[in-house]
Amino acid sequence: MSHPMLRLTRSQVRTAGAVAAAACLALTAACGTGGTAAGKGKIVEDAGPPQDGGILHTAATADAPSLDIHKEASYMTHVAVGTVYSRLVAPKTGKDVEYGSSELEGDLAEEWSKSEDLKTWTFNLRQGVKFHDKPPVDGREFTSADVKCTVDRIKTLPGHQLGLVAGVTKVATPDPYTVVFTLGSANTAFDQTMANPFMAILPCEGTKGEFNLAEEAIGTGPFVLKSWNRDQERVMEKNPDYFIEGLPHLDGIQTTVLPDAQAQIAALRSGKLDMISSLSTEKRQVDQLLSQIDGLQLRTEKGITQTRVFMNAQKGPFSKLEVRRAVAHAIDKEGMIKALRSGGSLTGPISPTLFGALPQDEVDGLLEYDPEKAKKLLADAGYPNGFSADLVATDGYGETILREAQWVQEDLAKIGIKLTIDQQDYATYVSSTWPETKYDIMYGLQTPMLTADEYLTSEYTSTGTRNWSKVDDPELDKMVAAQRVITDEAQREKALQDIERYIMENISTPLPLYAYDTQTLYSGKVHDYHPHPDYSSRELQNVWMEQE
């Protein structure tokens, strides 16, 4: 079903981008982290010793379809309850840690080790960690049994997270504070897998159905879910028994669901919100806010979230490789970045900041904007006059995504592919249309993954748990499986890059366009915000607010 959506012509979009660029110059803006030469957007560092107290008020463009982190593909679910749960290990964050770093630190595990053959991984757990004091768990101690319960539940579900533990043949718990994973084949980065947000550890009571994981979240994380009013707000409160001494600093987090970007901006202006993200706020609006709100801080990072065109490789015109490659060359990706985003980089299947990604110049060449080449490919596929199709999109990611969908619509029209935009609500899009491949072509985002292997194994192999574009290529399956057991770093990097080339030239779906830079605006009273693109929001345990 189609719905009305915000309409901008290509010339209006380009004009908006030019206005934004002019605003940047007028404000003497520096387009990276740290704001402007005049201090607009500058991040306040070394604000003094952290203060305890305060409620951080944030906004979301859409709510989580449910709170079950295993049954929902939506990153909205993980953002919603990421601070409730803990993992065995987690990406390190902090002032001196590079954004998106793959460096790990213990979370529920104090230390971990691997066997020489990379098939046995042992995690030694913290002692005395307590679950949140909510029935039926009632604040009991976390043990190795909860890790086994979590992995066992994942293995019984058909969800996308199954691929993360598909290689695990046994989970042993020799004592309450030790977990031993036995793998069917060597895995050079199994600890990176366990740092994935989908590997948050649940209490056995939840995995056994003693409470409803779709509506309740009980973990060991820094914040406790106090209430969830669906499509309105989520309220978190400080975990008084958190296992890291002195954390968290905040008394709580309140997230209001505000799909409308202008409503978020108004709330930020009035002080009702302390933080909003670029997912709902365009560059031109960011520049304007920085010039109007004293002390407003801007954090800009090289993101790993990919904008995507998803094409059904088993249905209709898009089942032909030439058609999919025509789409790849028909879209002015650099133009989209300049007009609609604060910055970004063209990307192949592996985001450019991750190990194994192709050099940027090679990605740019393989994704070259060339409408004439696109027309020839379309003719070679048997569609010299083009064809018509529906382009599925959602309003759940904010207005920018809808404008990008319109951009794709206009570019493809120039080579004869006439698209009608089918705008769906977020819950339908993310829970049904996308995972069940109920589309011919679709535009949207992919939840950022943390390793090259996760992207390749889950999305591009025939048995991948997120193979929602219906890719089926035996040669690609062999290539992806082979790279997982390569221990030499240089050889593995070459194997990953060869796979990327193969996908871009022989598969072309899902088709990544670019990874956009992320922007977060937050009040001058908020400090020590050092995010990570793993979208778990664990970094909020370190955030503090100045108290009046």
C-alpha positions as CSV (number, residue, x, y, z in Angstrom):
1,M,0.0,0.0,0.0
2,S,1.4,3.4,-0.9
3,H,1.3,6.3,1.5
4,P,1.8,10.1,1.0
5,M,5.4,11.2,1.5
6,L,7.5,14.3,1.5
7,R,8.2,15.4,-2.1
8,L,11.2,17.3,-3.3
9,T,12.3,17.6,-6.9
10,R,15.9,16.9,-7.8
11,S,16.5,20.6,-8.3
12,Q,15.0,21.4,-4.8
13,V,17.2,18.8,-3.2
14,R,20.3,20.1,-4.9
15,T,19.4,23.7,-3.9
16,A,18.9,22.5,-0.3
17,G,22.4,21.0,-0.4
18,A,23.9,24.2,-1.8
19,V,22.2,26.3,0.9
20,A,23.6,23.9,3.5
21,A,27.1,24.3,2.1
22,A,26.7,28.1,2.1
23,A,25.6,27.9,5.7
24,C,28.7,25.9,6.5
25,L,30.9,28.6,5.0
26,A,28.9,31.4,6.6
27,L,29.4,29.8,10.0
28,T,33.1,29.1,9.2
29,A,32.2,25.4,9.8
30,A,34.7,22.7,10.0
31,C,32.9,19.6,8.7
32,G,34.5,17.1,11.1
33,T,34.4,16.3,14.8
34,G,35.0,19.4,17.0
35,G,32.6,21.8,15.3
36,T,33.6,25.2,13.8
37,A,36.6,27.5,14.0
38,A,34.3,29.9,15.9
39,G,33.4,27.2,18.4
40,K,30.0,26.4,17.1
41,G,29.4,22.7,17.8
42,K,32.7,22.3,19.7
43,I,32.8,19.3,21.9
44,V,33.6,20.2,25.5
45,E,36.5,18.0,26.7
46,D,38.0,17.8,30.2
47,A,34.9,19.3,31.8
48,G,36.0,18.2,35.2
49,P,35.4,15.1,37.3
50,P,32.1,13.3,36.4
51,Q,29.0,14.2,38.4
52,D,26.3,11.7,39.3
53,G,22.7,12.4,38.6
54,G,20.4,13.7,36.0
55,I,18.1,12.2,33.4
56,L,19.3,12.1,29.8
57,H,16.4,12.9,27.4
58,T,16.7,11.5,23.9
59,A,14.4,10.9,20.9
60,A,13.7,8.1,18.5
61,T,12.2,8.3,15.0
62,A,10.4,5.0,15.5
63,D,9.9,2.5,18.3
64,A,11.1,-1.1,18.6
65,P,8.7,-3.6,17.1
66,S,9.3,-5.7,20.2
67,L,12.0,-6.0,22.9
68,D,13.1,-9.5,21.9
69,I,16.7,-9.0,20.7
70,H,16.8,-12.5,19.1
71,K,13.5,-12.3,17.1
72,E,13.9,-8.8,15.8
73,A,16.3,-7.8,13.0
74,S,15.5,-4.1,13.8
75,Y,18.4,-2.1,15.2
76,M,15.6,-0.1,16.9
77,T,15.2,-3.1,19.3
78,H,18.8,-3.1,20.2
79,V,18.9,0.7,20.7
80,A,15.9,0.4,22.9
81,V,17.3,-2.2,25.3
82,G,21.0,-2.2,24.6
83,T,21.8,-0.6,27.9
84,V,19.8,-3.3,29.7
85,Y,22.0,-6.2,28.7
86,S,25.7,-7.1,28.8
87,R,27.8,-9.3,26.6
88,L,30.8,-11.5,27.3
89,V,33.0,-8.9,25.6
90,A,32.3,-5.6,24.0
91,P,34.0,-3.0,21.8
92,K,36.1,-0.5,23.8
93,T,35.0,3.1,23.7
94,G,36.4,6.3,25.2
95,K,38.1,9.6,24.6
96,D,41.3,8.0,23.4
97,V,39.7,5.1,21.4
98,E,39.2,5.6,17.7
99,Y,35.5,5.5,16.6
100,G,34.5,2.1,15.4
101,S,37.6,0.4,16.8
102,S,37.5,-3.4,16.9
103,E,39.5,-3.4,20.1
104,L,37.6,-5.4,22.7
105,E,37.4,-5.3,26.5
106,G,35.7,-7.7,29.0
107,D,32.1,-7.1,29.8
108,L,30.7,-10.1,31.6
109,A,34.0,-11.9,31.0
110,E,37.1,-10.8,32.8
111,E,39.5,-12.6,30.4
112,W,39.3,-15.1,27.5
113,S,41.7,-17.3,25.6
114,K,41.8,-19.5,22.4
115,S,43.4,-22.8,21.5
116,E,46.1,-23.0,19.0
117,D,43.8,-24.6,16.4
118,L,41.2,-21.7,17.0
119,K,38.5,-24.3,17.7
120,T,38.2,-23.9,21.5
121,W,37.5,-20.5,23.1
122,T,37.4,-20.2,26.9
123,F,35.7,-17.2,28.7
124,N,36.3,-16.6,32.4
125,L,33.4,-14.7,33.9
126,R,33.1,-12.0,36.5
127,Q,31.9,-13.2,39.9
128,G,29.2,-11.5,41.9
129,V,27.4,-10.0,38.9
130,K,23.7,-9.6,39.6
131,F,20.7,-9.5,37.2
132,H,18.3,-6.6,37.7
133,D,16.0,-7.0,40.7
134,K,12.8,-7.7,38.8
135,P,10.6,-10.8,38.9
136,P,11.0,-13.6,38.2
137,V,14.8,-13.2,38.1
138,D,14.8,-11.1,41.3
139,G,18.4,-10.0,41.3
140,R,20.1,-13.4,41.4
141,E,23.7,-13.9,40.4
142,F,24.7,-14.3,36.8
143,T,26.4,-17.6,36.0
144,S,27.8,-19.6,33.1
145,A,24.4,-21.3,32.8
146,D,22.9,-18.1,31.5
147,V,25.4,-18.0,28.7
148,K,24.5,-21.5,27.7
149,C,20.8,-20.8,27.9
150,T,21.2,-17.8,25.6
151,V,23.2,-19.7,23.0
152,D,20.8,-22.6,23.2
153,R,17.9,-20.3,22.5
154,I,19.6,-18.7,19.5
155,K,20.2,-22.1,18.0
156,T,16.4,-23.0,18.3
157,L,15.3,-19.8,16.5
158,P,15.3,-19.2,12.7
159,G,16.5,-15.6,13.2
160,H,19.3,-13.7,11.6
161,Q,21.5,-14.1,14.7
162,L,21.8,-17.8,14.2
163,G,24.7,-17.3,11.8
164,L,26.7,-15.9,14.7
165,V,26.8,-19.2,16.5
166,A,26.2,-21.6,13.7
167,G,29.8,-22.9,14.0
168,V,29.4,-23.6,17.8
169,T,29.1,-27.4,18.3
170,K,29.2,-27.4,22.1
171,V,28.9,-25.0,25.0
172,A,30.4,-26.4,28.2
173,T,30.0,-24.9,31.7
174,P,32.6,-26.7,33.9
175,D,31.8,-24.3,36.7
176,P,29.6,-21.2,37.3
177,Y,32.3,-18.8,36.1
178,T,33.7,-20.6,33.1
179,V,32.3,-21.1,29.6
180,V,34.0,-23.1,26.9
181,F,32.9,-22.9,23.3
182,T,33.9,-25.7,20.9
183,L,33.7,-24.8,17.2
184,G,33.3,-27.1,14.3
185,S,36.0,-25.2,12.3
186,A,38.7,-22.6,13.1
187,N,37.5,-19.1,13.6
188,T,40.1,-16.4,13.8
189,A,37.8,-13.8,15.3
190,F,35.2,-15.6,17.4
191,D,35.7,-13.1,20.2
192,Q,34.6,-10.4,17.8
193,T,31.5,-12.5,17.1
194,M,30.7,-12.6,20.8
195,A,31.0,-8.8,21.0
196,N,28.0,-8.5,18.6
197,P,24.9,-6.8,20.2
198,F,22.8,-9.9,19.2
199,M,25.0,-11.8,21.7
200,A,23.7,-10.0,24.7
201,I,23.2,-12.5,27.6
202,L,19.7,-13.3,28.8
203,P,18.7,-14.9,32.1
204,C,17.6,-18.5,31.8
205,E,14.2,-17.4,33.1
206,G,13.7,-15.4,29.9
207,T,14.9,-18.1,27.6
208,K,12.6,-20.6,29.3
209,G,9.6,-18.4,28.8
210,E,9.1,-17.4,32.5
211,F,8.6,-13.8,31.3
212,N,7.8,-12.3,27.9
213,L,11.0,-11.2,26.2
214,A,9.0,-9.3,23.6
215,E,7.6,-6.9,26.3
216,E,10.1,-7.1,29.1
217,A,13.9,-6.9,29.3
218,I,15.9,-8.1,32.3
219,G,19.7,-8.1,32.1
220,T,22.9,-7.2,33.9
221,G,23.5,-3.9,32.1
222,P,24.0,-0.3,33.5
223,F,20.3,0.6,33.2
224,V,17.1,-1.1,34.2
225,L,13.9,-0.9,32.0
226,K,11.4,0.9,34.2
227,S,8.6,1.3,31.7
228,W,7.8,1.0,28.0
229,N,4.8,2.8,26.6
230,R,4.8,1.5,23.0
231,D,5.2,4.2,20.3
232,Q,5.5,6.9,23.0
233,E,8.4,6.5,25.4
234,R,10.9,4.2,27.1
235,V,12.1,5.0,30.6
236,M,15.4,3.6,32.0
237,E,16.7,4.0,35.5
238,K,20.2,3.5,37.0
239,N,21.1,0.0,37.9
240,P,22.2,0.3,41.6
241,D,24.0,-3.0,41.5
242,Y,25.9,-2.6,38.2
243,F,29.1,-4.6,38.3
244,I,31.4,-1.7,37.2
245,E,32.0,0.4,40.3
246,G,31.0,4.0,40.0
247,L,28.9,3.5,36.9
248,P,26.6,4.6,35.5
249,H,26.6,8.3,36.3
250,L,23.1,9.1,35.0
251,D,20.0,8.5,37.1
252,G,18.2,7.4,34.0
253,I,17.4,7.8,30.3
254,Q,14.1,8.8,28.9
255,T,13.5,8.3,25.2
256,T,10.5,9.9,23.5
257,V,9.3,8.5,20.1
258,L,9.1,11.5,17.8
259,P,8.9,10.5,14.1
260,D,8.7,14.1,12.9
261,A,12.2,15.7,12.6
262,Q,10.7,19.2,13.3
263,A,9.2,18.0,16.5
264,Q,12.6,16.7,17.6
265,I,14.3,20.0,16.7
266,A,11.7,22.0,18.6
267,A,12.2,19.8,21.6
268,L,16.0,20.3,21.4
269,R,15.6,24.1,21.1
270,S,13.3,24.2,24.2
271,G,15.6,22.0,26.3
272,K,13.1,19.1,26.5
273,L,15.6,16.9,24.6
274,D,19.3,16.7,25.4
275,M,20.4,14.7,22.3
276,I,19.2,13.9,18.8
277,S,20.9,12.0,16.0
278,S,21.5,12.7,12.3
279,L,19.1,9.9,11.3
280,S,16.3,12.4,11.7
281,T,18.2,15.7,11.2
282,E,19.6,16.8,7.9
283,K,22.9,18.7,7.5
284,R,21.2,22.0,6.6
285,Q,19.2,21.8,9.8
286,V,22.3,20.8,11.9
287,D,24.1,23.9,10.7
288,Q,21.1,26.1,11.6
289,L,20.8,24.6,15.0
290,L,24.5,25.1,15.8
291,S,24.2,28.8,15.0
292,Q,21.1,29.3,17.2
293,I,21.6,27.2,20.3
294,D,24.4,28.2,22.7
295,G,26.7,25.4,23.8
296,L,25.2,22.8,21.5
297,Q,27.8,20.1,20.8
298,L,28.2,18.3,17.5
299,R,29.9,14.9,17.1
300,T,30.6,13.8,13.5
301,E,32.0,10.4,12.8
302,K,32.8,8.3,9.8
303,G,29.9,5.9,9.9
304,I,29.6,2.2,8.9
305,T,25.8,2.3,8.4
306,Q,25.2,1.5,4.7
307,T,22.5,2.9,2.5
308,R,21.2,0.1,0.3
309,V,19.2,-0.8,-2.7
310,F,17.9,-4.4,-2.1
311,M,16.9,-6.3,-5.2
312,N,15.2,-9.7,-5.3
313,A,17.6,-11.9,-7.2
314,Q,15.0,-14.6,-7.7
315,K,12.1,-12.6,-9.2
316,G,11.3,-10.5,-12.2
317,P,13.7,-8.2,-14.0
318,F,16.0,-8.0,-11.0
319,S,16.8,-11.7,-11.3
320,K,19.1,-10.7,-14.1
321,L,22.6,-9.6,-13.2
322,E,22.7,-7.1,-16.0
323,V,19.6,-5.3,-14.5
324,R,21.2,-5.2,-11.1
325,R,24.4,-3.9,-12.4
326,A,22.5,-1.3,-14.5
327,V,20.9,-0.1,-11.2
328,A,24.4,0.2,-9.6
329,H,25.7,2.4,-12.4
330,A,22.5,4.5,-12.8
331,I,22.5,6.1,-9.3
332,D,24.5,9.3,-8.7
333,K,25.8,8.3,-5.3
334,E,28.2,11.1,-4.9
335,G,25.4,13.6,-5.7
336,M,23.2,12.1,-3.0
337,I,26.0,12.4,-0.4
338,K,26.7,16.0,-1.2
339,A,23.0,17.1,-1.3
340,L,21.6,15.0,1.5
341,R,24.3,14.0,4.0
342,S,27.0,15.6,6.0
343,G,29.5,13.4,4.3
344,G,30.1,9.8,3.4
345,S,32.1,7.3,1.4
346,L,31.0,4.9,-1.4
347,T,31.1,1.4,0.0
348,G,31.2,-2.2,-1.2
349,P,29.7,-5.1,0.8
350,I,32.3,-4.4,3.6
351,S,32.1,-1.0,5.1
352,P,35.2,1.1,4.3
353,T,36.4,1.4,7.9
354,L,36.4,-2.4,8.5
355,F,39.3,-4.9,8.0
356,G,39.0,-6.4,4.6
357,A,37.4,-3.5,2.8
358,L,38.6,-2.7,-0.7
359,P,40.6,0.5,-1.3
360,Q,38.3,3.5,-1.8
361,D,39.5,4.2,-5.3
362,E,38.6,0.7,-6.4
363,V,35.2,0.9,-4.9
364,D,34.6,4.2,-6.6
365,G,35.5,2.6,-9.9
366,L,33.3,-0.5,-9.5
367,L,30.4,1.7,-8.5
368,E,31.0,4.4,-11.1
369,Y,28.1,6.6,-12.0
370,D,27.6,6.0,-15.7
371,P,24.0,6.2,-17.0
372,E,25.0,5.3,-20.6
373,K,26.6,2.1,-19.4
374,A,23.5,1.4,-17.3
375,K,21.3,1.8,-20.4
376,K,23.5,-0.6,-22.3
377,L,23.3,-3.2,-19.5
378,L,19.5,-2.8,-19.4
379,A,19.3,-3.4,-23.1
380,D,21.6,-6.4,-22.9
381,A,19.2,-7.8,-20.3
382,G,16.3,-7.6,-22.8
383,Y,14.8,-4.3,-21.5
384,P,15.9,-1.6,-24.0
385,N,12.7,0.4,-23.1
386,G,13.0,-0.3,-19.4
387,F,10.1,-1.5,-17.1
388,S,8.0,-0.6,-14.1
389,A,8.2,-1.7,-10.5
390,D,7.4,-0.7,-6.9
391,L,10.2,0.7,-4.8
392,V,9.5,-0.2,-1.1
393,A,10.7,2.4,1.5
394,T,9.8,3.3,5.1
395,D,9.3,6.5,7.1
396,G,10.8,4.8,10.2
397,Y,14.3,6.1,9.5
398,G,13.3,9.7,9.1
399,E,12.8,12.1,6.2
400,T,16.3,11.8,4.7
401,I,15.9,8.2,3.8
402,L,12.6,9.0,2.0
403,R,14.4,11.8,0.0
404,E,17.1,9.3,-0.9
405,A,14.5,6.9,-2.1
406,Q,13.1,9.7,-4.3
407,W,16.6,10.3,-5.6
408,V,17.0,6.6,-6.6
409,Q,13.5,6.8,-8.2
410,E,14.5,9.8,-10.4
411,D,17.9,8.4,-11.4
412,L,16.5,5.0,-12.4
413,A,13.7,6.8,-14.4
414,K,16.4,8.3,-16.6
415,I,17.4,4.8,-17.8
416,G,13.8,3.6,-18.2
417,I,13.1,1.9,-14.9
418,K,9.9,3.6,-13.7
419,L,9.4,3.1,-10.0
420,T,6.4,3.9,-7.8
421,I,7.3,4.4,-4.2
422,D,5.5,2.1,-1.7
423,Q,6.0,3.8,1.6
424,Q,5.4,1.4,4.5
425,D,5.3,1.8,8.2
426,Y,8.5,0.7,10.0
427,A,7.0,-2.4,11.7
428,T,5.7,-3.9,8.4
429,Y,8.9,-3.0,6.6
430,V,11.4,-4.5,9.1
431,S,9.4,-7.4,10.4
432,S,7.7,-8.7,7.3
433,T,8.5,-7.1,3.9
434,W,12.3,-7.2,4.2
435,P,13.0,-10.5,6.0
436,E,10.4,-12.4,3.9
437,T,11.6,-10.8,0.6
438,K,8.2,-9.4,-0.2
439,Y,9.6,-6.9,-2.6
440,D,11.2,-6.6,-6.1
441,I,13.3,-3.6,-5.2
442,M,13.6,-1.7,-1.9
443,Y,15.6,1.2,-0.5
444,G,16.8,1.5,3.1
445,L,19.5,1.0,5.6
446,Q,21.4,-2.0,6.9
447,T,22.1,-2.3,10.6
448,P,25.9,-1.9,10.8
449,M,27.8,-5.1,11.3
450,L,31.1,-5.2,13.1
451,T,33.2,-7.5,11.0
452,A,33.6,-8.4,7.3
453,D,32.7,-12.0,8.0
454,E,29.3,-11.0,9.5
455,Y,28.4,-9.0,6.4
456,L,29.5,-11.7,4.0
457,T,28.2,-14.8,5.8
458,S,24.8,-13.4,6.8
459,E,23.8,-11.6,3.6
460,Y,25.6,-13.0,0.6
461,T,25.7,-16.8,1.2
462,S,22.9,-19.1,0.1
463,T,22.2,-20.1,3.7
464,G,22.9,-16.7,5.3
465,T,20.5,-15.7,8.1
466,R,20.0,-12.3,6.5
467,N,20.0,-13.4,2.9
468,W,16.9,-11.5,2.2
469,S,17.8,-10.7,-1.4
470,K,17.8,-14.4,-2.3
471,V,21.4,-14.7,-3.3
472,D,22.4,-18.2,-4.4
473,D,25.9,-18.6,-5.8
474,P,27.9,-21.8,-5.0
475,E,31.2,-20.3,-5.9
476,L,30.6,-17.3,-3.5
477,D,29.6,-19.8,-0.7
478,K,33.0,-21.5,-1.1
479,M,34.9,-18.2,-1.1
480,V,33.2,-17.0,2.1
481,A,33.7,-20.2,3.9
482,A,37.4,-20.4,3.0
483,Q,38.3,-16.9,4.3
484,R,37.1,-17.8,7.8
485,V,39.9,-20.2,8.5
486,I,42.8,-18.1,7.1
487,T,45.1,-17.2,10.0
488,D,47.6,-15.1,8.1
489,E,46.3,-11.5,8.2
490,A,47.6,-10.4,4.8
491,Q,46.2,-13.4,3.1
492,R,42.9,-13.1,4.8
493,E,42.6,-9.4,3.8
494,K,43.3,-10.3,0.2
495,A,40.7,-13.1,0.3
496,L,38.1,-10.7,1.7
497,Q,38.8,-8.1,-1.0
498,D,38.6,-10.8,-3.7
499,I,35.2,-11.7,-2.4
500,E,34.1,-8.0,-2.5
501,R,35.1,-7.7,-6.1
502,Y,33.3,-10.9,-7.0
503,I,30.1,-9.7,-5.3
504,M,30.1,-6.3,-6.9
505,E,30.7,-7.8,-10.4
506,N,28.7,-11.0,-10.2
507,I,26.0,-10.5,-7.5
508,S,25.1,-6.8,-7.1
509,T,22.5,-7.3,-4.4
510,P,22.1,-6.1,-1.8
511,L,23.7,-3.1,-3.4
512,P,25.5,-0.8,-0.9
513,L,25.6,2.8,-2.1
514,Y,27.5,4.6,0.6
515,A,28.3,4.7,4.3
516,Y,27.2,8.1,5.6
517,D,28.9,10.1,8.3
518,T,27.0,10.2,11.5
519,Q,26.1,13.4,13.4
520,T,24.8,13.7,16.9
521,L,23.7,16.9,18.5
522,Y,23.7,17.2,22.3
523,S,23.5,19.8,25.0
524,G,26.5,21.5,26.4
525,K,25.8,20.0,29.8
526,V,26.3,16.4,28.5
527,H,29.8,15.1,28.7
528,D,32.0,12.0,28.0
529,Y,29.8,10.8,25.1
530,H,32.1,8.5,23.0
531,P,29.8,6.3,20.9
532,H,30.5,3.1,19.0
533,P,28.7,2.1,15.8
534,D,27.6,-1.2,17.3
535,Y,24.3,0.5,18.2
536,S,24.1,-1.1,21.7
537,S,24.4,2.3,23.4
538,R,26.7,0.8,26.0
539,E,28.7,4.0,25.9
540,L,25.9,5.7,27.8
541,Q,27.2,4.1,31.0
542,N,30.0,6.7,30.9
543,V,28.0,9.8,30.1
544,W,27.4,12.4,32.8
545,M,25.5,15.7,33.0
546,E,26.4,18.9,34.7
547,Q,24.1,19.4,37.7
548,E,22.7,22.8,38.6
